[in-house]
Each structure stands twice: as structure tokens, then as C-alpha cells.
Amino acid sequence: MSLIPMPGALSDDECLLVEAALAFAREELLPLDRAWDVDESSVAQVLPKLSDMGLLSLLIPQTYGGLECSYRTYAAILHEIARWSPSTCVTIGVHNMVGMILSRRASEAVKQQVLPSWGTEENFSAFAVSEAGAGSDVGSTKTSAVEADGGFRVTGEKMWVTNGLAGRWFFTLVRIQGDPPKGDLSAMLIDGRLPGIERTRITGKMGIRGSETAVIHFNEAFVPEDHLVGPRGGGMEVCLAGLNSGRIGIAAQATGIAEACLDEMVSYARQREQFGRPIGSFQAVADMIAQSAVELEAAKVLVWRAASAVDAGTPSPGASAMAKLYASECANRIAYRAVQVHGGAGYVRECRVEQLYRDARITSIYEGTSEIQRIVVARELANS
Ligand SMILES: Cc1cc2nc3c(=O)[nH]c(=O)nc-3n(C[C@H](O)[C@H](O)[C@H](O)COP(=O)(O)OP(=O)(O)OC[C@H]3O[C@@H](n4cnc5c(N)ncnc54)[C@H](O)[C@@H]3O)c2cc1C
């Protein structure tokens, strides 16, 4: 079952796009994803194909040559891709989120420079915000910029950067020297092809092992003044607005992983027999399946609702946070049950649910942990 709730919810063209993504992911990405999980090689090898399919310019306005998908279509595509390759899903999700931020907030010069070719692998991008000491507390960012002739020189280290090896463009947050020590961060787009940038791969991840994760070291990297994204000192707002939509992408990744777990559970429960009966006929096993199906449907409704708010021009941080919180936590519960239904068979690498169980784990951590999502939801209620 897809994320799309009913016939007619998306246009025919949008449905075709979702179906193309589903077919590609099922037929081509699944075997690769299984191999990446073992050897930690990277999704980057399929960037040309992702580009050909338009999957790298989903949120770029048509005036710049992008597909300008509705957010609901975008979420449905991420859901389908995550069912077969959670690593590819986050790779695409991060790049499209950066493209969306630039479409909304970059200077006209940057838009003209990068957006028309945003869908190509040459302009692949990363969202480099977290630091060793600034995870949930982004305001503690230490990466700094000093004014230089025509721009800034940036020095610091960003942690956990998805797409950090193949990415050319880094959306990042810095504190410009002379600006106040807490708050007032500035967002910048840094060209990774310029001198002063080093990348160190992070290996040994629990899951999404095909997605690239890196530490990015900026050593007096030059950033032209027009590569500030949003106003100087207004970077936090730019970043949080981007994340509010981006989180819907992670929620869709979670529903995709959960859907894959449910499919595996149902199929195994039909075919595995114990005590002379298919295990699905035991009420305890049927309960696990039914509970998972209900939770997954509820998660999809939350994702659809949050994406619809973005499409209506009224993005809601609370709705996005609820979708991410619920979808990611239910993906973890469903992955747990999927392993349980498989018994010992679910505990070894050959069984896909073993990987899905590990892949699901990150969804309640990145782009804001579950604890942070609860804070966003509670804050919105308190202010309503
Ligand atoms: C595989 C992977 C990919 C990632 N990709 C990116 C990326 O592309 N770009 C990027 O910028 N970052 C990325 N991240 C970083 C990710 O967003 C952070 O790990 C996440 O935001 C949490 O930050 P932290 O790890 O520093 O944990 P911490 O902030 O140190 O949190 C540790 C624990 O404390 C809890 N906690 C912290 N503050 C509070 C609070 N106020 N109230 C209640 N509980 C709290 C947290 O919920 C968590 O349980 C990635 C991380 C991983 C593992």
C-alpha cells in the first residue's frame, strides 16, 4: 500500500512519478541496498540514475528546470523509495531539502547559479549543521566565519554530514565573528570544490549503511557574500523552517521502512508453519500484524496531513513534528515485531527484517530526536 490515501489524491502525472520511483526502487535499488548494508559502499554510485529520473530536483521550481512536485507527491516518492532502500531515501531527502531551502531563501545570484542544474550529480548537496558539541542544541554552533574581501572565511568542523563525501554544496550554519555569542547564527552555502575543505568518512554505522556520513572540516574556506542564505544573523530561522518540512521526509522514510516490515511479516506468517498451522493463524502473531497495520496507517495520515499543510502554504512545525515523532517510533516498533514474527530467522543478515530493524533506528534520531519533536509539539500547544 502506498502513502497516497485515496484515488484522486494526486494528479495522474504525480501518480506516474510515484509509480516510476516505486518500480525503480524495487527492481534496481533493493539488491544494491542489501549489498551496501554489507560493504558500506555508497549510494553515490546511483546518482546518475537518480538524476535521470528527476529524483534530485523534486522540489525545485519549474522556472529553474525542476519538477516542482507537491509536498504530498514528494512524501509519497520518499515512502516508496524507503520501502526498498532506506539509504537512498535519506540521500535524496537531504539533497532535495537543501534545494528547497535555496529555492525559498537563497540570493537571486545563487539561485541562478545552482538551481538550473540542481538535478545533476555535479550539484549534489549536503545539510551540514550538526557539530560534535551542537546536536539538539544547534545554538551552540562553534563553526565561525570572519569577513574577508567579498565574503567570509569559514573555519570549523561539522559532524554526521549525510552526502558529505559526494556532495559539492554544503548548506551550513556559522557564527560570524563579531555577531553575538549565543543565537544569531548565519546560514551559508559553501562550495566543496574550493580549497579549505576536508572530508572524513564515518564508518561502522548501525543502519542506513549505504548512505554517506562524514565529518566536514572547514579551514578558512571562502564563501562569497551572496552565498549567505537568508539575512546575516537569520540562519537559525532558515534552518528550522527547512527542517520543519524536511522532517516530513524522514517521517515518510519511516513509513516506508514500516511498510516493508509489515509486508515481510505478513508473507512470513503465511508461509511459516508450526504445530501444523501457519503461524499467522495464532492470535498472538495476528495481533502483532494487526497492531502494526493500524499504527502504520495512523502514521501515514499524520505524514499526509503535514505534507498537505506545506502544499496549502501553511506549514506547521507541530504537524511535521507529530508526523516525524509518531512515524519514526512506530517504524521502530513495527521493525521489532517483524523480527519477532520471524523468530530466529529474523536475527540473521540474510533476512531483510534484520536490516530493516537497524535501518529504522535512525529515524527517531536525525533531523531532531523524538525528545526534540515532543518539545516542538508541546511548545506549539502552549502557544496556541
Ligand atoms: C547517520 C546520521 C546521519 C546524520 N545526518 C545529518 C546531516 O545530514 N546533517 C546534520 O546536520 N546532522 C546530521 N545528523 C546529526 C543528527 O541530526 C543528530 O545526531 C541529532 O540531532 C541529535 O544530536 P546529538 O547526536 O548531538 O545528540 P544530543 O543532542 O547530544 O542528544 C542526546 C540525547 O539527549 C536528548 N536531549 C538533548 N537535548 C534535550 C532536551 N532539550 N530535552 C530532552 N532531551 C534532550 C536527545 O533527545 C538524545 O536522546 C546525523 C546523525 C546520524 C547518526
The ligand as an SDF file (V2000), in Angstrom:
LIG
                    3D

 53 58  0  0  0  0  0  0  0  0999 V2000
   23.5300    8.6040   10.4620 C   0  0  0  0  0  0  0  0  0  0  0  0
   23.3470   10.0350   10.8500 C   0  0  0  0  0  0  0  0  0  0  0  0
   23.1620   10.9880    9.8430 C   0  0  0  0  0  0  0  0  0  0  0  0
   23.0040   12.3220   10.1770 C   0  0  0  0  0  0  0  0  0  0  0  0
   22.8970   13.2620    9.1830 N   0  0  0  0  0  0  0  0  0  0  0  0
   22.9640   14.5960    9.4770 C   0  0  0  0  0  0  0  0  0  0  0  0
   23.0410   15.5770    8.4610 C   0  0  0  0  0  0  0  0  0  0  0  0
   22.9970   15.2880    7.2680 O   0  0  0  0  0  0  0  0  0  0  0  0
   23.1780   16.8730    8.8340 N   0  0  0  0  0  0  0  0  0  0  0  0
   23.2400   17.2500   10.1350 C   0  0  0  0  0  0  0  0  0  0  0  0
   23.3830   18.4480   10.3960 O   0  0  0  0  0  0  0  0  0  0  0  0
   23.1490   16.3320   11.1430 N   0  0  0  0  0  0  0  0  0  0  0  0
   23.0240   15.0160   10.8390 C   0  0  0  0  0  0  0  0  0  0  0  0
   22.9670   14.0700   11.8420 N   0  0  0  0  0  0  0  0  0  0  0  0
   23.0170   14.5080   13.2230 C   0  0  0  0  0  0  0  0  0  0  0  0
   21.6770   14.3610   13.9320 C   0  0  0  0  0  0  0  0  0  0  0  0
   20.7660   15.3040   13.4590 O   0  0  0  0  0  0  0  0  0  0  0  0
   21.9620   14.4650   15.4380 C   0  0  0  0  0  0  0  0  0  0  0  0
   22.6150   13.2710   15.8130 O   0  0  0  0  0  0  0  0  0  0  0  0
   20.6920   14.6840   16.2560 C   0  0  0  0  0  0  0  0  0  0  0  0
   20.1590   15.9520   16.0020 O   0  0  0  0  0  0  0  0  0  0  0  0
   20.9630   14.5480   17.7620 C   0  0  0  0  0  0  0  0  0  0  0  0
   22.0830   15.2720   18.1510 O   0  0  0  0  0  0  0  0  0  0  0  0
   23.2330   14.5610   19.0200 P   0  0  0  0  0  0  0  0  0  0  0  0
   23.6170   13.3150   18.3120 O   0  0  0  0  0  0  0  0  0  0  0  0
   24.3020   15.5460   19.2620 O   0  0  0  0  0  0  0  0  0  0  0  0
   22.5370   14.1430   20.3480 O   0  0  0  0  0  0  0  0  0  0  0  0
   22.3160   15.0890   21.6540 P   0  0  0  0  0  0  0  0  0  0  0  0
   21.7460   16.3930   21.2290 O   0  0  0  0  0  0  0  0  0  0  0  0
   23.5840   15.0970   22.4390 O   0  0  0  0  0  0  0  0  0  0  0  0
   21.2020   14.2610   22.4170 O   0  0  0  0  0  0  0  0  0  0  0  0
   21.4950   13.1250   23.2130 C   0  0  0  0  0  0  0  0  0  0  0  0
   20.2050   12.7230   23.9280 C   0  0  0  0  0  0  0  0  0  0  0  0
   19.7740   13.8160   24.7550 O   0  0  0  0  0  0  0  0  0  0  0  0
   18.4410   14.1660   24.4060 C   0  0  0  0  0  0  0  0  0  0  0  0
   18.2570   15.6130   24.5370 N   0  0  0  0  0  0  0  0  0  0  0  0
   19.0690   16.6150   24.1030 C   0  0  0  0  0  0  0  0  0  0  0  0
   18.5290   17.7940   24.3890 N   0  0  0  0  0  0  0  0  0  0  0  0
   17.3560   17.5730   25.0070 C   0  0  0  0  0  0  0  0  0  0  0  0
   16.3240   18.3940   25.5390 C   0  0  0  0  0  0  0  0  0  0  0  0
   16.3710   19.7350   25.4810 N   0  0  0  0  0  0  0  0  0  0  0  0
   15.2520   17.8040   26.1080 N   0  0  0  0  0  0  0  0  0  0  0  0
   15.1410   16.4360   26.1490 C   0  0  0  0  0  0  0  0  0  0  0  0
   16.0840   15.6110   25.6670 N   0  0  0  0  0  0  0  0  0  0  0  0
   17.1810   16.1750   25.1000 C   0  0  0  0  0  0  0  0  0  0  0  0
   18.2980   13.7490   22.9540 C   0  0  0  0  0  0  0  0  0  0  0  0
   16.9270   13.5970   22.5880 O   0  0  0  0  0  0  0  0  0  0  0  0
   19.0550   12.4470   22.9520 C   0  0  0  0  0  0  0  0  0  0  0  0
   18.2350   11.4290   23.4700 O   0  0  0  0  0  0  0  0  0  0  0  0
   23.0460   12.7210   11.5290 C   0  0  0  0  0  0  0  0  0  0  0  0
   23.2190   11.7410   12.5360 C   0  0  0  0  0  0  0  0  0  0  0  0
   23.3840   10.4340   12.2040 C   0  0  0  0  0  0  0  0  0  0  0  0
   23.6180    9.4300   13.3000 C   0  0  0  0  0  0  0  0  0  0  0  0
  1  2  1  0
  2  3  1  0
  2 52  2  0
  3  4  2  0
  4  5  1  0
  4 50  1  0
  5  6  2  0
  6  7  1  0
  6 13  1  0
  7  8  2  0
  7  9  1  0
  9 10  1  0
 10 11  2  0
 10 12  1  0
 12 13  2  0
 13 14  1  0
 14 15  1  0
 14 50  1  0
 15 16  1  0
 16 17  1  0
 16 18  1  0
 18 19  1  0
 18 20  1  0
 20 21  1  0
 20 22  1  0
 22 23  1  0
 23 24  1  0
 24 25  2  0
 24 26  1  0
 24 27  1  0
 27 28  1  0
 28 29  2  0
 28 30  1  0
 28 31  1  0
 31 32  1  0
 32 33  1  0
 33 34  1  0
 33 48  1  0
 34 35  1  0
 35 36  1  0
 35 46  1  0
 36 37  1  0
 36 45  1  0
 37 38  2  0
 38 39  1  0
 39 40  1  0
 39 45  2  0
 40 41  1  0
 40 42  2  0
 42 43  1  0
 43 44  2  0
 44 45  1  0
 46 47  1  0
 46 48  1  0
 48 49  1  0
 50 51  2  0
 51 52  1  0
 52 53  1  0
M  END
$$$$
